């Protein structure tokens, strides 16, 4: 009987496995520690994944006024998402390589870093942020109407311009109200590309294989390309020399789809730190997002 009792006592003390049985407090603390560790690991993984999917790009210049950089100062950054697809009307971030534009074909690396802070580290390309006007297969045409209120030295600026996409007028409520459809440099540039038979303006479209996509006043976007324009088309160089043009497709031509980096999801201040921004978003939607659901 004594041996049997001692065996039962031993089994109870060791949980039947030959191990010392932990107190209830120790078990609770252990489980909480494991739970907290798993939660922290999941949050960390979520932040790493989000930082891979999302990125920040500073918005340089005035070509997207007043949608972006509304004050004319470089105060905004775009939060881009890499897994989105190209859509007409979307604001997107794209790469523009040095060899694609005379304006950025610079050899002085120090000058590149000073003038274009959003170049990549090697100075090979710059991020440009514009609006998608047309995709591969779309056709762009333009008309212009004389405006007697204009009396500029350059006769091309004495018109109002209208863009047509696939035969229908392109509705652009996002255009800078200070300029609208009025004689902006990029309107003039695109119109001359469509209607100048000498194709002189195409000298800035450094991808010469695109020349054949302009015929009889119609620009057909090649498959695998997309056409971008800024919301601020530049105004008149006589009046607004600082807004002489936008680095968009009227200046540099359609861009190949592999230069698309992502779609702008949100506009934030340039001082925003991306990991902190992602952390705040994750915490907000996990813990507080449900409170505002309707």
N, C-alpha and C positions, 0 to 999 in steps of 0.2 A: 504493500500500500504506500509506503514512504517513497519508493522509487517511482511509482506511477504519479504521485503528487509532484515530485520534483520535476518529472518530465513535462507535466502540464504547465508548471510555473516557468520552466525554461522556454517552452514554445510560446507562451504569452509574452514573455520579455523580449524574445528575439523575433517575433512575428512569424514564427515557424520556418525561418530561412537561415537561422544561425547568425542573424545580424541584430545589432542593438536597435530597438524600436525608438524612433525619434518622437519627441514631444509634439503636441498639436501646434504649439507656437512655431517650432522649427519648420514643420510641414507647411504652415501658412506662409511664412516668410520665403521659403524656397519656391513655392508656387507663384507668389507675387513677383519674385525676382525673375523667374523664367518668363512670366507673362510680360513684364515690363521690357525685358530683353528682346522678346519677339516683336513687340510693338515698335521699339526703337529701331530694330533691324528693318521692319517693314517701312517705317517712315523714311529711313535712310535710303532704302532701295527706291522708294517712290521719288525722292528728291533727285537721286542720281539719274533715274530714267527721265524725269521731267526736264532736268538740265540738258539731257541729250536731245530731247524732242523740241525744247524751246530755246531761243537765243535772243539776245538783245543786239540791236543795231542802231547806232546813233543816226539821227536824221540831220543831214548836212544841207544847208542852203534853203532857198525859198521856193523851190519848184513845186512843192506840195501845199503851199499856202492856199486858203486858210485852213484847210483840213488838218495839216500838220505844221508845226512851227508857226502858229498863227501870228505871233508877234514879229516875225521876220528874224528872230534870233534862234540859234541852235539849242533849243531848250528841250526838245522831245527825243525820245528813243522809241523804236518799234519793238514790240514783243512778237517775234516770229515763231511759227510752228512749222516744223520740217515735214510733217506727215500729211499736210493739206495738199490739195490739187489746185491747178490753175482754173480760175473762173473769171469770166468777164465782169468787170466792175470792181473786182477785189484789189486792195492795196497789197502789193507783194514786194518782197526783198529779192533782188537778183544780183548776180555777179556781173561786173563789167570789166573785162580784161584790158590791159594796156593797149594791146594791138588792135582793139576794136574801136578806138576813138583817138583822134589827134589830141584831144584835150587832156587825156590822161597818159599819153605816150611819152612819159618823162623818164629820163635816165638818172637823174640826181635823186638818190634814195632819200637823202635828208630833206630835200624840197618836197618830196611826196609825203613824208611823214608830217611835215609842217602844214601843208596846204590841204591834205586829204587824210585826216586822222582815222577815217574808217577803212583805209586800205588794210589788206591782210599784212602779216608780219613781213613777208617777202616783197611787198610792193607790187605784186603781180596783178591784182584786181582790187576794185573798190565795190562796196555794196551800194546799190542805188535802190531807192524806194519810190515806186511809181504805181500808177493804176493800170490794170489790164484793160485794154480797149478791144482787142481782137485776138482770136486764137487761130491755129492752123486751119486753112480752108476758108476763112472769112474774107470778105472783100470790103475795102474802104474806098470811098469816093468823097469828093469835096465840092462845094460850091462857094462862091463869094458874092456879096452884094455891096455895091458902092454905098458909102455913107458920107453924105455931104458935110457932116460935122468934122470930118477929118481933113487935114491939109498938111500931111507930112512930106518931108523931102523925098522919102522913098515911097513911090506910088503904090507899092504892094501893101502899105499899111493904111491905105484909105478905103479899106473894105472891112466888112464883118464876114466871118467865115463859119461854115456849117459842115460838120462831118456826118457822113452817112455810112452806116454799117449794114452790109447786105441789103442795100436799097432803102433802108429806113433811117430817118434822122436819129442820130445818137443823142439820147436824152442825158444831159450831164448837169444835174442840179448841184453837184459838188464843186463846180468851177468857182474860182475866186470871184466874188461879186464885183471886185474892183476892175476886172478885165472881162469876164464872161466870154463871149464869142468874139470880142473885139480884137482885131489885128495883132494878136500875140505873135511873138517871134516863131514859136513852134507851129502855129497855124500857117504862117507864111512859108516856113520851111517845108512842111508837108505838102502844101498846095503846089509849090514849085517842083517838088519831086514828082507829083502826079501829072503835072501839065507842062513842064519844061522838057521839050523834046530832046534838048541837048544832054539831058541828064546830068547837068553840071553839079546839081546839089548832091548827086549820089557819090561824089568823091569822098564824103564823110561816112558813107556806108562801106566800111573797109572790107566787109565780106562781099567781094565782087560777084560771087555767084548769085547774089540776090537781085542783080540788075534786071533779070528777065521777069521778075514778079510784078513789074510795073508796066502796064500796057494800056494805051488809049484812056488814060486818066483813071485807071482802076489799079489799086494795089491789092494783090491776092497774097495773103499771108501763107508762106510755104508750110506744109505739114511738118510738125515737130518744132515750130517756132511760135512766138507770141509777140504782140505789139503793145508797147507801153507808152503812156503819156503822163506828164505831170498835171496836177489840178490847176496849177498856175502856169499858163502858157507863155508867160514872159512879158506881156505888154509890148510897148513900142520902144525900140532902142533909142529913139530920139528923146523920149520922155523918161523911160526907166532903164538906163544903161546897166544898172546893177541886176536887172532881171532879163538879161539879153537872151537867154535860152535855157531850156531844161535839158539835162542829159537823158532824153527819152528816145523812143524809136523814130521820131521824126528827124532826129539828129544822127542817131547811130544805127538805125535800121532795126528790123525785128531781131529778137534774141532767140537762140536755140533753147529748147526746153530744159536742157541739162544745166543751164545757168540759173534756173529758178531755185531759190534757197528756201522760201517758205512764205506763207501769208501772214500779214500783220493782223494779230488778234486784238491787240490793245496798244494804246499809246501811253507811255509813262515818262516821268522826268528823267533826264540824263543821269541823275545822281543815284538812280535805283540800282541796287546790287541784285544780280540774277538769282543766286542761291537763296538769299533772304526773301526775295519776291516769291520764289517757288514755294519756300517753306510756309510763308504767310498764306498763300493760296491753299496749300494742302491742309493746313490746320483749320483755316476758315471753313472749307467745304466739308471736312470730316466732322468738325465739332459744332459748327454754327449754320451751315448751309441749309439744314432742314428747317430752321426756324422761319425762313422767308419763303418756303414753298407755299404755293397757293392751290 
